[in-house]
Amino acid sequence: MTIASSVAIYFIIWWMVLFVVLPWGVRSQDESGGRAAGTDPGAPVLAHLGRKLIWTTVLAGIVFAAWHVAYTRQLVTLDQLARWVGSPF
């Protein structure tokens, strides 16, 4: 596998993990008791994006490392994945 492929796969994993991490610890304006005029009641009070980006990077690194080990040691092959999802190929 080339470095470009690894970077592309890490990028995809990073974005998927980001969407998992984004809702962590979010409190809406309604939950906190205060609401700014003209805003949605479900809008977060504090998003803590910096902390979430750090968590995303760490967790994506762990997921990528697990994927890399499984791929390089051929613990899961493409044929096995195709059978698991029911692909005719």
DSSP file (Angstrom, degrees, kcal/mol; ACC not computed):
  #  RESIDUE AA STRUCTURE BP1 BP2  ACC     N-H-->O    O-->H-N    N-H-->O    O-->H-N    TCO  KAPPA ALPHA  PHI   PSI    X-CA   Y-CA   Z-CA
    1    1 A M              0   0    0      0, 0.0     2,-0.1     0, 0.0    71,-0.0   0.000 360.0 360.0 360.0 138.8    0.0    0.0    0.0
    2    2 A T     >  -     0   0    0      1,-0.1     4,-2.0     4,-0.0     5,-0.1  -0.370 360.0-114.5 -83.7 165.4    1.3    3.4   -0.9
    3    3 A I  H  > S+     0   0    0      1,-0.2     4,-2.6     2,-0.2     5,-0.2   0.877 117.1  56.7 -65.5 -37.7    1.6    6.4    1.5
    4    4 A A  H  > S+     0   0    0      1,-0.2     4,-2.2     2,-0.2    -1,-0.2   0.897 106.9  48.9 -62.4 -39.8   -1.1    8.2   -0.5
    5    5 A S  H  > S+     0   0    0      2,-0.2     4,-2.5     1,-0.2    -1,-0.2   0.917 111.3  49.7 -64.8 -42.9   -3.5    5.4    0.0
    6    6 A S  H  X S+     0   0    0     -4,-2.0     4,-2.6     1,-0.2    -2,-0.2   0.909 111.3  48.6 -62.8 -42.4   -2.8    5.3    3.7
    7    7 A V  H  X S+     0   0    0     -4,-2.6     4,-2.4     2,-0.2    -1,-0.2   0.906 111.6  50.0 -64.4 -41.2   -3.3    9.1    4.0
    8    8 A A  H  X S+     0   0    0     -4,-2.2     4,-2.1     2,-0.2    -2,-0.2   0.911 112.2  46.8 -64.4 -42.3   -6.6    8.8    2.1
    9    9 A I  H  X S+     0   0    0     -4,-2.5     4,-2.6     2,-0.2    -2,-0.2   0.904 112.0  50.3 -67.3 -40.8   -7.9    6.0    4.3
   10   10 A Y  H  X S+     0   0    0     -4,-2.6     4,-2.9     2,-0.2    -2,-0.2   0.909 109.0  53.0 -61.8 -40.8   -6.8    7.9    7.4
   11   11 A F  H  X S+     0   0    0     -4,-2.4     4,-2.0     2,-0.2    -2,-0.2   0.913 110.6  46.3 -60.6 -44.1   -8.7   11.0    6.1
   12   12 A I  H  X S+     0   0    0     -4,-2.1     4,-2.0     2,-0.2    -2,-0.2   0.925 113.9  47.9 -65.1 -44.3  -11.8    9.0    5.6
   13   13 A I  H  X S+     0   0    0     -4,-2.6     4,-2.6     1,-0.2     5,-0.2   0.904 109.3  54.8 -62.2 -41.0  -11.6    7.4    9.0
   14   14 A W  H  X S+     0   0    0     -4,-2.9     4,-2.2     1,-0.2    -1,-0.2   0.918 109.0  46.9 -59.9 -45.3  -10.9   10.8   10.6
   15   15 A W  H  X S+     0   0    0     -4,-2.0     4,-1.7     2,-0.2    -1,-0.2   0.888 112.1  49.8 -66.1 -38.8  -14.1   12.3    9.1
   16   16 A M  H  X S+     0   0    0     -4,-2.0     4,-0.9     1,-0.2    -2,-0.2   0.916 112.4  47.4 -66.2 -41.3  -16.2    9.3   10.2
   17   17 A V  H  X S+     0   0    0     -4,-2.6     4,-2.3     1,-0.2     3,-0.4   0.869 105.9  60.2 -66.9 -35.7  -14.8    9.5   13.7
   18   18 A L  H  X S+     0   0    0     -4,-2.2     4,-2.4     1,-0.2    -1,-0.2   0.918 102.9  50.7 -57.3 -44.1  -15.5   13.3   13.8
   19   19 A F  H  < S+     0   0    0     -4,-1.7    -1,-0.2     1,-0.2    -2,-0.2   0.761 111.3  49.0 -68.6 -22.8  -19.2   12.7   13.2
   20   20 A V  H  < S+     0   0    0     -4,-0.9    -1,-0.2    -3,-0.4    -2,-0.2   0.862 115.4  43.5 -77.3 -37.9  -19.2   10.2   16.1
   21   21 A V  H >< S+     0   0    0     -4,-2.3     3,-1.9     1,-0.2    -2,-0.2   0.788  93.7  80.4 -80.4 -29.6  -17.3   12.7   18.4
   22   22 A L  T 3< S+     0   0    0     -4,-2.4    -1,-0.2     1,-0.3    -2,-0.1   0.838  91.4  48.9 -52.1 -42.4  -19.3   15.8   17.6
   23   23 A P  T >  S+     0   0    0      0, 0.0     3,-1.5     0, 0.0    -1,-0.3   0.602  81.8 119.7 -77.4  -6.4  -22.3   15.1   19.8
   24   24 A W  T <  S-     0   0    0     -3,-1.9    28,-0.0     1,-0.3    -3,-0.0  -0.377  89.2  -8.2 -61.9 125.1  -20.2   14.3   22.9
   25   25 A G  T 3  S+     0   0    0      1,-0.2     2,-0.4    -2,-0.2    -1,-0.3   0.631  89.2 154.0  69.8  16.6  -20.9   16.6   25.8
   26   26 A V    <   -     0   0    0     -3,-1.5     2,-0.5    19,-0.1    -1,-0.2  -0.648  23.3-168.6 -82.8 129.5  -23.1   19.0   23.9
   27   27 A R        -     0   0    0     -2,-0.4    18,-2.4    19,-0.4    19,-0.3  -0.976  15.2-137.6-116.2 128.2  -25.7   20.9   25.9
   28   28 A S  B  >  -A   44   0A   0     -2,-0.5     4,-1.8    16,-0.2    14,-0.2  -0.283  25.4-108.0 -77.8 168.4  -28.4   22.8   24.1
   29   29 A Q  H  >>S+     0   0    0     14,-1.5     4,-0.9    12,-0.6     5,-0.5   0.864 121.1  53.0 -65.1 -35.5  -29.5   26.3   25.0
   30   30 A D  H  45S+     0   0    0     11,-1.8     3,-0.4     1,-0.2    -1,-0.2   0.906 108.4  49.8 -65.6 -40.4  -32.8   24.9   26.3
   31   31 A E  H  45S+     0   0    0     10,-0.3    -2,-0.2     1,-0.2    -1,-0.2   0.845 110.9  49.4 -66.5 -33.5  -31.0   22.4   28.5
   32   32 A S  H  <5S-     0   0    0     -4,-1.8    -1,-0.2     2,-0.2    -2,-0.2   0.643 110.1-122.0 -83.6 -13.4  -28.7   25.1   30.0
   33   33 A G  T  <5S+     0   0    0     -4,-0.9     2,-0.4    -3,-0.4    -3,-0.1   0.225  80.0  93.1  96.2 -16.1  -31.7   27.4   30.8
   34   34 A G      < -     0   0    0     -5,-0.5     2,-0.4     2,-0.0    -1,-0.2  -0.868  49.5-172.1-113.6 147.6  -30.5   30.4   28.8
   35   35 A R        -     0   0    0     -2,-0.4     2,-0.2    -3,-0.1     3,-0.1  -0.977  18.7-135.8-141.5 126.5  -31.4   31.2   25.2
   36   36 A A    >   -     0   0    0     -2,-0.4     3,-1.5     4,-0.2     2,-0.1  -0.564  39.8 -98.4 -77.2 142.1  -30.0   34.0   23.0
   37   37 A A  T 3  S+     0   0    0      1,-0.2    -1,-0.1    -2,-0.2     3,-0.1  -0.346 104.8  15.7 -63.0 135.3  -32.5   35.9   21.1
   38   38 A G  T 3  S+     0   0    0      1,-0.3     2,-0.3    -2,-0.1    -1,-0.2   0.553 100.9 113.1  82.1   8.4  -33.0   34.8   17.5
   39   39 A T  S <  S-     0   0    0     -3,-1.5    -1,-0.3     4,-0.0     0, 0.0  -0.743  74.5 -97.1-111.5 161.4  -31.2   31.5   17.9
   40   40 A D    >   -     0   0    0     -2,-0.3     3,-1.7     1,-0.1   -11,-0.3  -0.529  27.1-131.5 -72.9 138.7  -32.4   27.9   17.7
   41   41 A P  T 3  S+     0   0    0      0, 0.0   -11,-1.8     0, 0.0   -12,-0.6   0.746 107.1  55.9 -64.5 -21.3  -33.2   26.4   21.1
   42   42 A G  T 3  S+     0   0    0    -14,-0.2     3,-0.1   -13,-0.2    -2,-0.0   0.448  79.5 118.2 -89.2   0.5  -31.2   23.3   20.1
   43   43 A A  S <  S-     0   0    0     -3,-1.7   -14,-1.5     1,-0.1   -13,-0.1  -0.416  73.2-106.0 -67.4 141.2  -28.1   25.3   19.3
   44   44 A P  B     -A   28   0A   0      0, 0.0   -16,-0.2     0, 0.0     3,-0.2  -0.351  14.5-147.1 -69.9 147.6  -25.1   24.3   21.6
   45   45 A V  S    S+     0   0    0    -18,-2.4     2,-0.4     1,-0.3   -17,-0.1   0.960  90.4   5.7 -74.3 -55.3  -24.0   26.6   24.3
   46   46 A L        -     0   0    0    -19,-0.3   -19,-0.4     1,-0.1    -1,-0.3  -0.994  62.4-168.7-130.2 124.1  -20.4   25.7   24.0
   47   47 A A        -     0   0    0     -2,-0.4     5,-0.1    -3,-0.2    -1,-0.1   0.773  17.5-152.3 -84.8 -26.2  -19.2   23.4   21.2
   48   48 A H     >  +     0   0    0      1,-0.1     4,-1.9     3,-0.1     5,-0.2   0.921  28.1 167.8  53.5  48.5  -15.6   22.7   22.5
   49   49 A L  H  >  +     0   0    0      1,-0.2     4,-2.4     2,-0.2     5,-0.2   0.854  66.8  56.7 -64.7 -36.3  -14.5   22.1   19.0
   50   50 A G  H  > S+     0   0    0      1,-0.2     4,-1.8     2,-0.2    -1,-0.2   0.934 109.3  45.5 -60.6 -46.0  -10.8   22.2   19.8
   51   51 A R  H  > S+     0   0    0      1,-0.2     4,-2.3     2,-0.2    -1,-0.2   0.882 113.0  51.3 -63.3 -39.2  -11.1   19.4   22.4
   52   52 A K  H  X S+     0   0    0     -4,-1.9     4,-2.5     1,-0.2    -2,-0.2   0.855 107.0  52.9 -69.6 -34.7  -13.3   17.4   19.9
   53   53 A L  H  X S+     0   0    0     -4,-2.4     4,-2.2     2,-0.2    -1,-0.2   0.883 109.7  49.0 -67.1 -37.3  -10.7   17.7   17.1
   54   54 A I  H  X S+     0   0    0     -4,-1.8     4,-2.3     2,-0.2    -2,-0.2   0.940 112.9  46.8 -65.6 -46.9   -8.0   16.4   19.4
   55   55 A W  H  X S+     0   0    0     -4,-2.3     4,-2.8     1,-0.2     5,-0.3   0.896 111.3  52.7 -60.7 -40.3  -10.2   13.4   20.5
   56   56 A T  H  X S+     0   0    0     -4,-2.5     4,-2.6     1,-0.2     5,-0.2   0.922 109.5  48.3 -61.6 -44.6  -11.0   12.8   16.8
   57   57 A T  H  X S+     0   0    0     -4,-2.2     4,-1.8     2,-0.2    -2,-0.2   0.910 114.1  46.1 -63.7 -43.2   -7.4   12.7   15.8
   58   58 A V  H  X S+     0   0    0     -4,-2.3     4,-1.8     2,-0.2    -2,-0.2   0.951 116.3  43.8 -65.2 -49.8   -6.5   10.3   18.7
   59   59 A L  H  X S+     0   0    0     -4,-2.8     4,-2.6     1,-0.2     5,-0.2   0.883 112.5  52.3 -65.9 -38.0   -9.4    8.0   18.1
   60   60 A A  H  X S+     0   0    0     -4,-2.6     4,-2.8    -5,-0.3    -1,-0.2   0.875 107.4  53.7 -65.0 -35.9   -8.9    8.0   14.3
   61   61 A G  H  X S+     0   0    0     -4,-1.8     4,-2.3    -5,-0.2    -1,-0.2   0.892 109.9  47.2 -63.2 -39.8   -5.2    7.1   14.9
   62   62 A I  H  X S+     0   0    0     -4,-1.8     4,-2.2     2,-0.2    -2,-0.2   0.928 114.2  46.2 -67.5 -45.5   -6.3    4.1   17.0
   63   63 A V  H  X S+     0   0    0     -4,-2.6     4,-2.5     1,-0.2    -2,-0.2   0.912 113.5  49.6 -63.7 -42.0   -8.8    3.0   14.4
   64   64 A F  H  X S+     0   0    0     -4,-2.8     4,-2.9     2,-0.2    -1,-0.2   0.907 109.4  51.4 -64.3 -41.1   -6.4    3.5   11.6
   65   65 A A  H  X S+     0   0    0     -4,-2.3     4,-2.3     2,-0.2    -1,-0.2   0.915 111.2  47.7 -61.9 -42.6   -3.7    1.5   13.4
   66   66 A A  H  X S+     0   0    0     -4,-2.2     4,-2.3     2,-0.2    -2,-0.2   0.919 113.6  47.7 -64.0 -43.2   -6.1   -1.4   14.0
   67   67 A W  H  X S+     0   0    0     -4,-2.5     4,-2.5     1,-0.2    -2,-0.2   0.917 110.7  52.0 -62.7 -42.5   -7.1   -1.3   10.3
   68   68 A H  H  X S+     0   0    0     -4,-2.9     4,-2.9     2,-0.2     5,-0.3   0.902 110.5  47.4 -63.1 -42.2   -3.5   -1.2    9.2
   69   69 A V  H  X S+     0   0    0     -4,-2.3     4,-2.1     1,-0.2     6,-0.3   0.934 113.4  48.2 -63.6 -45.5   -2.6   -4.2   11.3
   70   70 A A  H  <>S+     0   0    0     -4,-2.3     5,-2.1    -5,-0.2     6,-1.0   0.873 116.2  44.6 -62.9 -36.6   -5.6   -6.1   10.0
   71   71 A Y  H ><5S+     0   0    0     -4,-2.5     3,-0.9     3,-0.2    -2,-0.2   0.938 115.0  44.5 -74.2 -48.0   -4.8   -5.2    6.4
   72   72 A T  H 3<5S+     0   0    0     -4,-2.9    -2,-0.2     1,-0.3    -3,-0.2   0.837 118.9  42.6 -70.4 -31.7   -1.0   -5.9    6.4
   73   73 A R  T 3<5S-     0   0    0     -4,-2.1    -1,-0.3    -5,-0.3    -2,-0.2   0.385 108.0-126.5 -93.1   4.3   -1.4   -9.2    8.2
   74   74 A Q  T < 5 +     0   0    0     -3,-0.9    -3,-0.2    -4,-0.2     3,-0.2   0.871  57.9 149.0  52.5  44.9   -4.4  -10.1    6.1
   75   75 A L  S   <S+     0   0    0     -5,-2.1     2,-0.4     1,-0.3    -4,-0.1   0.813  76.4  27.1 -72.4 -30.7   -6.6  -10.8    9.1
   76   76 A V  S    S-     0   0    0     -6,-1.0    -1,-0.3     4,-0.0     2,-0.2  -0.986  81.4-162.3-132.1 121.7   -9.6   -9.7    6.9
   77   77 A T     >  -     0   0    0     -2,-0.4     4,-2.1    -3,-0.2     5,-0.1  -0.573  32.3-112.4 -99.3 166.0   -9.4  -10.1    3.2
   78   78 A L  H  > S+     0   0    0      1,-0.2     4,-2.4     2,-0.2     5,-0.2   0.854 118.1  56.3 -64.6 -34.8  -11.5   -8.3    0.5
   79   79 A D  H  > S+     0   0    0      2,-0.2     4,-2.0     1,-0.2    -1,-0.2   0.906 107.1  49.0 -63.8 -40.5  -13.1  -11.7   -0.4
   80   80 A Q  H  > S+     0   0    0      2,-0.2     4,-2.3     1,-0.2    -2,-0.2   0.920 110.9  50.1 -64.0 -43.2  -14.2  -12.2    3.3
   81   81 A L  H  X S+     0   0    0     -4,-2.1     4,-1.9     1,-0.2    -2,-0.2   0.908 109.1  52.0 -61.3 -41.6  -15.7   -8.7    3.4
   82   82 A A  H  X>S+     0   0    0     -4,-2.4     5,-2.8     1,-0.2     4,-0.6   0.899 110.8  47.7 -62.5 -40.2  -17.6   -9.3    0.2
   83   83 A R  H ><5S+     0   0    0     -4,-2.0     3,-0.6     3,-0.2    -1,-0.2   0.892 108.9  54.3 -66.9 -38.8  -19.1  -12.5    1.6
   84   84 A W  H 3<5S+     0   0    0     -4,-2.3    -2,-0.2     1,-0.2    -1,-0.2   0.870 113.5  40.9 -64.0 -37.6  -20.0  -10.8    4.9
   85   85 A V  H 3<5S-     0   0    0     -4,-1.9    -1,-0.2    -5,-0.2    -2,-0.2   0.479 115.7-113.9 -90.9  -2.2  -22.0   -8.1    3.1
   86   86 A G  T <<5 +     0   0    0     -3,-0.6    -3,-0.2    -4,-0.6    -4,-0.1   0.753  55.0 164.3  80.4  24.9  -23.5  -10.6    0.6
   87   87 A S      < -     0   0    0     -5,-2.8    -1,-0.2    -6,-0.2    -2,-0.1  -0.550  38.0-141.1 -76.3 138.6  -21.8   -9.2   -2.5
   88   88 A P              0   0    0      0, 0.0    -1,-0.1     0, 0.0    -5,-0.1   0.558 360.0 360.0 -76.7  -5.2  -21.8  -11.5   -5.5
   89   89 A F              0   0    0     -7,-0.1    -6,-0.1   -10,-0.0    -7,-0.1   0.475 360.0 360.0 -81.2 360.0  -18.3  -10.6   -6.5
